């Protein structure tokens, strides 16, 4: 009877999953007749694997029997550690050299050193990760949790200063749409953040991913400024150098500059057609009505107009009809108020009497209504604006506001 002969040996780490240590070694060989190059096809063979410690005749750390059938070319493939997975996982790959001995049908076909044991084999041995100084440093709790008390992991650095300290770039390549980064805070008063440092170890920036101090906002904190310079609420409102407001899409503290060299040199407001100021009314005055200064109350106070050609005329309440307010001007704590008065641009105003496009408008004896100026000469400060249309069915005229 012709004996089987091992012609070629290949072994490659096999992965059970990308998130765990390898659970077997792929083994591939061609069975040939002894002293011949003729392969042995379609024959069932018994294969015995032994992994020895230190030398080709060292202590046996692992042994396993398997059987398989060769293909048309005498080739067969097996997974070392597949049958006796629990014993295979007990091998301590971090201590000394390992040698693989192979028998086919009871005949030793070769012993070779496993000279390039993958580092990932080290992390799943007897419930411990033996990359640490002793088996008591790290514990593998369950299938996915590597745990240690007071220990740190350094990648690219021998002196980690944080639980995980990486010196270099990080790349996360996702194969599916579910790939993501998740950061969790474990305490009610804790934040999630990413911190940047300069070459001297001085903190420069903190990127807060869940800043509880300002209501779970996403924020960028400047160490030099000592404050947040940018933040976003969970509703998507943005704050620059000030906390984002729940009422406004954008809140800015400081000046806003548009670079003239940029391709966009004009700030466009698409939501309204006027520039309005905030005044304070003692009663609710609806959009489209004419108002005058209320001289019996503090500065910045207004009331409804009640007489023609009033020199105390201020303007028209913004927002009547389909013409919406545009840009608002106010100074909190100094010129606060509750009513938007158009001071520039175009606004709808209620009128009384005949009005034609081109007429200059002023206050009338009808409360809150404008009228066309009929006098050839009028006092300064009584002109409200210029009519741009005839009155519509509601009595509104589109007016170009004229500054007082």
Rosetta blueprint (number, residue, H / E / L):
1 X L
2 X L
3 X L
4 X E
5 X E
6 X E
7 X E
8 X E
9 X E
10 X E
11 X E
12 X E
13 X E
14 X E
15 X L
16 X L
17 X L
18 X L
19 X L
20 X L
21 X L
22 X L
23 X L
24 X E
25 X E
26 X E
27 X E
28 X E
29 X E
30 X E
31 X E
32 X E
33 X E
34 X L
35 X L
36 X L
37 X L
38 X L
39 X E
40 X L
41 X L
42 X L
43 X L
44 X E
45 X E
46 X E
47 X E
48 X E
49 X E
50 X E
51 X E
52 X E
53 X E
54 X L
55 X L
56 X L
57 X L
58 X L
59 X L
60 X E
61 X E
62 X E
63 X E
64 X E
65 X E
66 X E
67 X E
68 X E
69 X E
70 X L
71 X L
72 X L
73 X L
74 X L
75 X E
76 X E
77 X E
78 X E
79 X E
80 X E
81 X L
82 X L
83 X L
84 X L
85 X H
86 X H
87 X H
88 X H
89 X H
90 X L
91 X L
92 X L
93 X L
94 X L
95 X L
96 X L
97 X L
98 X E
99 X E
100 X E
101 X E
102 X E
103 X E
104 X E
105 X L
106 X L
107 X E
108 X E
109 X E
110 X E
111 X E
112 X E
113 X E
114 X E
115 X L
116 X L
117 X L
118 X L
119 X H
120 X H
121 X H
122 X H
123 X H
124 X H
125 X E
126 X L
127 X L
128 X E
129 X L
130 X L
131 X L
132 X L
133 X L
134 X L
135 X L
136 X L
137 X L
138 X L
139 X E
140 X E
141 X E
142 X L
143 X L
144 X L
145 X E
146 X E
147 X E
148 X L
149 X L
150 X L
151 X L
152 X L
153 X E
154 X E
155 X E
156 X L
157 X L
158 X L
159 X L
160 X L
161 X L
162 X L
163 X L
164 X E
165 X E
166 X E
167 X L
168 X L
169 X L
170 X L
171 X L
172 X L
173 X L
174 X L
175 X L
176 X L
177 X L
178 X L
179 X L
180 X L
181 X L
182 X L
183 X L
184 X L
185 X L
186 X L
187 X L
188 X L
189 X L
190 X L
191 X L
192 X L
193 X E
194 X E
195 X E
196 X E
197 X E
198 X L
199 X L
200 X L
201 X L
202 X L
203 X E
204 X E
205 X E
206 X E
207 X E
208 X E
209 X E
210 X E
211 X E
212 X H
213 X H
214 X H
215 X L
216 X L
217 X E
218 X E
219 X E
220 X E
221 X E
222 X E
223 X L
224 X L
225 X L
226 X L
227 X E
228 X E
229 X E
230 X E
231 X E
232 X E
233 X L
234 X L
235 X L
236 X L
237 X L
238 X E
239 X E
240 X E
241 X L
242 X L
243 X L
244 X L
245 X L
246 X L
247 X L
248 X L
249 X L
250 X E
251 X E
252 X E
253 X L
254 X L
255 X L
256 X L
257 X L
258 X L
259 X L
260 X L
261 X L
262 X L
263 X L
264 X L
265 X L
266 X L
267 X L
268 X L
269 X L
270 X L
271 X L
272 X L
273 X L
274 X E
275 X E
276 X E
277 X E
278 X E
279 X E
280 X E
281 X E
282 X L
283 X L
284 X L
285 X L
286 X L
287 X L
288 X L
289 X L
290 X E
291 X E
292 X E
293 X E
294 X L
295 X L
296 X L
297 X L
298 X L
299 X L
300 X L
301 X E
302 X E
303 X E
304 X E
305 X L
306 X L
307 X L
308 X L
309 X L
310 X L
311 X L
312 X L
313 X E
314 X E
315 X E
316 X E
317 X E
318 X L
319 X L
320 X L
321 X L
322 X L
323 X L
324 X L
325 X L
326 X L
327 X E
328 X E
329 X E
330 X L
331 X E
332 X L
333 X L
334 X L
335 X E
336 X L
337 X L
338 X L
339 X E
340 X E
341 X E
342 X E
343 X E
344 X E
345 X E
346 X E
347 X E
348 X E
349 X E
350 X E
351 X E
352 X L
353 X L
354 X L
355 X L
356 X L
357 X L
358 X L
359 X L
360 X E
361 X E
362 X E
363 X E
364 X L
365 X L
366 X L
367 X L
368 X L
369 X L
370 X E
371 X E
372 X E
373 X L
374 X L
375 X L
376 X L
377 X L
378 X L
379 X L
380 X L
381 X L
382 X L
383 X L
384 X L
385 X E
386 X E
387 X E
388 X L
389 X L
390 X L
391 X L
392 X L
393 X L
394 X L
395 X L
396 X E
397 X E
398 X E
399 X E
400 X E
401 X E
402 X L
403 X L
404 X L
